[in-house]
Amino acid sequence: MLTNAQLLESRLDSAQLRLLADRLREGEPLDSLAEQWAYESAEHLLGVAARSLGMECLESDEIELVGDVLAGFPIKLIHRHEIFPIERGDDWLKLAPSNPFDFTAVDTVSSAMELQIRPVVASSDVIRRLTKRFLGVGAETIDGLIALQRQQSGELEMLDGLDADSMEVVEEAQQASVVRLVNEILTEAIEARASDIHVESQESGLKVRLRIEGVLQKQPTPSEMNQFGPAIISRLKIMARMNIAEKRVPQDGRIKLRLSGREVDIRVSVIPMLHGESVVMRILDKSNLKL
């Protein structure tokens, strides 16, 4: 294992850089390579590689974006190539890929934005945190992408089937993109160990808040989510077996889910408000209940 002093001074020679590029292109995880090459972590190896290439390495998501970097940026490329835009000038864009050798991503963004790219490097974890912080939950789905990489064991599964013959379904609420978006909101809450989910129709648009360790926290969401507000509420009412046509009186229902082998009960209350309906959900994770 390299010491901290050695890590600060270490460099990869051209042969090692070529080998690293080949391994990453073949799909080998960076943390596996770090272990093989006696680095403390994937982040340390990435930092050494960046320094060897003369590139800056972002070590934290605690940064502020400079310029209107997300305006016109194709969001699908963030998820497809694991990249994030950091800073924008008149004719250039500072871009952070997780793979410093991913020239395809750099060329694609340069062509799409018609800007010169100044690449830096950031780990996969940093890019994921940046994406969540600045784009919010559901950004990928709203942009029209399907998370194909999600393993079946991690997919959200309804334990109670819906009787399609017994209710009228709002077509928009049943669109695959809205279904995925609602699933992402629920999955995010369950994985964050939230006890409650608030989906609130406000004058400024739809707001999502999670109660985590007793504190109600606003969740970042893309502004485009507002146009899906009624469809999201309708989808939740369908899942909870409520009357989606009734919007003037409160309703209560229940959703049963399975996520990564965990059975979860969600008690659902829908309340008419001034600017539309709001939903409050109480999450009961059966795996946390002990006799």
C-alpha positions in Angstrom: 0.0 0.0 0.0 1.4 3.4 -1.0 1.8 6.0 1.8 0.1 9.4 1.6 3.5 11.0 0.7 4.1 8.6 -2.1 0.6 9.1 -3.4 1.1 12.9 -3.5 4.3 12.5 -5.6 3.4 9.4 -7.6 2.9 9.4 -11.3 1.9 6.8 -13.9 4.3 6.4 -16.9 3.0 6.2 -20.4 2.9 2.4 -20.4 0.8 2.4 -17.1 -1.5 5.0 -18.5 -2.1 2.9 -21.7 -2.8 -0.1 -19.5 -5.2 1.8 -17.3 -7.0 3.2 -20.4 -7.3 -0.3 -21.8 -8.6 -1.8 -18.6 -11.2 0.9 -18.2 -12.3 0.6 -21.8 -12.8 -3.2 -21.2 -15.1 -2.3 -18.3 -12.9 -3.2 -15.3 -14.0 -1.2 -12.2 -11.5 1.4 -11.1 -11.7 0.2 -7.5 -10.6 -3.2 -8.6 -7.6 -1.7 -10.4 -6.7 0.4 -7.4 -6.6 -2.7 -5.2 -4.5 -4.6 -7.7 -2.0 -1.7 -8.0 -1.9 -1.1 -4.2 -3.6 2.3 -4.1 -5.8 3.2 -1.1 -8.9 3.8 -3.2 -10.3 4.3 -6.6 -10.2 8.1 -5.9 -6.5 8.0 -5.2 -5.7 6.1 -8.4 -7.9 8.5 -10.4 -6.1 11.5 -8.8 -2.7 10.0 -9.8 -3.9 9.3 -13.3 -5.2 12.9 -13.6 -2.0 14.3 -12.3 0.0 12.2 -14.7 -2.1 13.5 -17.6 -1.8 17.1 -16.4 -5.5 17.3 -15.5 -7.4 18.8 -12.5 -9.2 16.2 -10.4 -12.4 17.3 -8.5 -12.4 15.6 -5.1 -15.8 16.9 -3.8 -19.2 17.8 -5.1 -19.1 20.9 -2.8 -18.6 23.3 -5.6 -20.6 26.0 -7.3 -21.3 25.8 -11.1 -19.9 28.8 -13.0 -21.9 30.2 -15.8 -25.2 28.9 -17.1 -23.6 25.4 -17.7 -26.8 23.4 -17.7 -28.6 25.6 -20.2 -28.9 23.6 -23.4 -26.7 20.8 -22.1 -28.0 17.4 -23.2 -28.9 15.8 -19.9 -28.9 12.3 -21.4 -25.2 12.6 -22.0 -24.6 13.0 -18.2 -26.1 9.6 -17.6 -24.8 7.9 -20.7 -21.2 8.9 -20.3 -21.0 9.7 -16.6 -19.9 13.3 -17.1 -20.9 16.6 -15.6 -20.4 20.2 -16.8 -18.6 22.4 -14.3 -17.9 25.9 -15.8 -18.8 27.7 -19.0 -17.1 30.5 -20.9 -18.0 32.3 -24.1 -16.6 29.6 -26.3 -15.5 26.8 -23.9 -16.9 24.4 -21.3 -15.1 22.7 -18.4 -16.3 19.1 -18.3 -15.7 16.4 -15.7 -15.8 12.8 -17.0 -15.3 9.9 -14.6 -13.0 8.3 -17.1 -10.1 10.6 -18.2 -9.6 8.5 -21.3 -13.2 8.8 -22.5 -12.5 10.9 -25.5 -15.8 9.9 -27.1 -17.7 11.8 -24.3 -15.6 14.9 -24.8 -16.0 14.9 -28.6 -19.8 14.2 -28.3 -20.3 17.2 -25.9 -18.0 19.4 -28.0 -20.1 18.7 -31.1 -23.4 19.0 -29.4 -22.6 22.3 -27.6 -20.3 23.7 -30.3 -17.8 24.6 -27.6 -14.2 23.8 -26.9 -13.9 21.3 -24.0 -11.5 21.8 -21.1 -11.6 18.4 -19.4 -11.1 17.8 -15.7 -11.7 14.5 -13.9 -14.1 13.5 -11.1 -14.9 10.1 -9.6 -18.2 8.3 -10.3 -19.4 9.1 -6.8 -18.7 12.8 -7.2 -20.5 12.9 -10.5 -23.5 11.1 -9.0 -23.7 13.5 -6.1 -23.4 16.5 -8.5 -26.2 15.1 -10.6 -28.5 14.6 -7.7 -27.6 18.0 -6.2 -28.1 20.1 -9.3 -30.6 18.1 -11.3 -32.5 16.2 -8.6 -34.3 12.9 -8.4 -36.0 11.9 -11.7 -33.8 13.9 -14.0 -32.9 11.0 -16.1 -36.5 9.8 -16.4 -37.8 13.2 -17.3 -35.2 13.4 -20.0 -36.8 10.3 -21.5 -34.1 7.7 -20.5 -34.8 4.3 -19.1 -32.4 3.1 -16.4 -31.5 -0.1 -18.2 -28.5 -0.7 -15.8 -30.8 -1.3 -12.8 -30.6 -4.9 -11.7 -33.9 -6.8 -11.5 -33.3 -7.3 -7.7 -33.4 -3.5 -7.3 -36.5 -2.9 -9.4 -39.7 -1.7 -7.6 -42.4 -4.4 -7.8 -46.1 -4.0 -7.0 -47.2 -6.8 -4.6 -50.9 -6.1 -5.1 -51.9 -6.2 -8.8 -54.1 -3.4 -10.1 -57.6 -4.4 -11.4 -57.7 -2.5 -14.6 -61.3 -3.4 -15.3 -62.5 -1.9 -12.0 -61.3 1.7 -12.6 -60.8 4.3 -15.3 -57.2 5.1 -15.8 -55.9 8.5 -16.8 -53.8 7.8 -19.9 -51.1 10.2 -19.0 -50.6 8.7 -15.5 -50.1 5.3 -17.1 -47.4 6.4 -19.5 -44.1 4.5 -18.9 -42.2 7.7 -18.2 -44.5 8.8 -15.4 -44.5 5.3 -14.0 -40.7 5.3 -13.9 -40.7 8.8 -12.4 -43.0 7.8 -9.5 -40.9 4.7 -9.0 -37.8 6.8 -8.7 -39.3 9.1 -6.1 -40.4 6.1 -4.0 -37.1 4.3 -4.5 -35.1 7.4 -3.4 -37.2 7.7 -0.3 -36.9 4.0 0.7 -33.2 3.9 0.1 -32.7 7.1 2.1 -34.6 5.5 5.0 -37.3 8.2 5.0 -40.3 7.7 7.2 -42.6 10.0 5.2 -42.9 11.3 1.7 -44.7 14.6 1.0 -45.6 15.3 -2.6 -47.2 18.8 -2.5 -49.0 20.8 -5.2 -47.9 24.5 -4.6 -48.4 27.7 -6.6 -44.7 27.4 -7.7 -45.1 23.8 -8.8 -44.7 20.3 -7.4 -42.5 19.9 -4.3 -41.1 16.7 -2.9 -40.0 16.5 0.7 -38.8 13.5 2.7 -38.8 13.1 6.5 -35.4 11.6 7.4 -34.5 11.1 11.1 -37.4 13.3 12.1 -36.5 16.3 9.8 -38.6 17.2 6.8 -36.1 17.9 4.0 -36.9 19.3 0.5 -35.6 17.1 -2.3 -34.0 18.7 -5.4 -36.2 18.0 -8.5 -35.9 19.2 -12.1 -38.1 22.2 -12.8 -39.6 20.2 -15.7 -41.2 17.9 -13.2 -43.9 20.6 -12.6 -45.7 19.8 -15.9 -46.1 16.2 -14.7 -47.6 17.1 -11.3 -51.2 16.0 -12.0 -50.0 12.8 -13.7 -47.7 12.0 -10.7 -50.6 12.5 -8.2 -52.9 10.3 -10.4 -50.3 7.6 -10.6 -49.9 7.5 -6.8 -53.7 7.3 -6.5 -53.9 4.4 -8.9 -51.2 2.5 -7.0 -53.1 3.2 -3.8 -56.4 2.0 -5.3 -58.1 5.4 -5.0 -60.7 7.0 -7.1 -58.6 9.2 -9.4 -61.7 11.1 -10.6 -62.4 12.4 -7.1 -60.4 15.5 -6.4 -62.6 17.3 -3.9 -62.5 15.1 -0.8 -59.6 13.4 1.1 -58.8 9.8 0.4 -56.7 7.1 2.1 -55.1 4.1 0.6 -52.2 1.7 0.7 -49.3 0.6 -1.5 -47.4 -2.6 -1.1 -43.9 -2.7 -2.7 -40.8 -4.9 -2.8 -37.4 -3.3 -3.3 -34.2 -5.3 -3.4 -36.0 -8.1 -1.5 -37.4 -5.8 1.2 -41.2 -5.7 1.5 -42.5 -2.1 2.2 -46.0 -0.9 3.1 -46.8 2.7 2.3 -49.9 4.3 3.9 -51.2 7.0 1.5 -53.3 10.1 2.2 -54.4 12.4 -0.6 -55.6 15.9 0.5 -57.2 18.5 -1.8 -55.3 21.8 -1.5 -55.6 25.3 -3.0 -53.3 24.6 -5.9 -54.2 20.9 -6.4 -54.0 17.7 -4.5 -51.1 16.8 -2.2 -50.0 13.4 -1.1 -48.6 12.3 2.3 -47.1 8.8 2.5 -45.9 6.9 5.6 -43.3 4.3 4.8 -43.4 1.1 6.9 -40.4 -1.1 6.1 -41.2 -4.6 7.2 -37.5 -5.5 7.4 -37.1 -3.0 10.2 -39.9 -4.5 12.3 -38.9 -7.0 14.9 -41.2 -9.2 17.0 
